[in-house]
């Protein structure tokens, strides 16, 4: 349980209010930083988004359909080739 603080002057009250105001600002900034870090960890960074845009553009349309079908065979061929099969 918190005891009620007794103040001897308005200066003491103003001092404590200033401290509380600064603590509030510190906690707010910590919360903003935490939010930004969480957002950055959830959403991909710009280079990843750029790669995704190129990937999406490359694999859309007729060429994309052909690549989606052929790519697993090409990858399988490379894997088997490295093993010596």
Secondary structure, 3 states (H helix, E strand, C coil): CCCCCCCCCHHHHHHHHHHHHHHHHHHHHHHHHHHHHHHHHHCCCHHHHHHHHHHHHHCCHHHHHHHHHHHHHHHHHHHHHHHCC
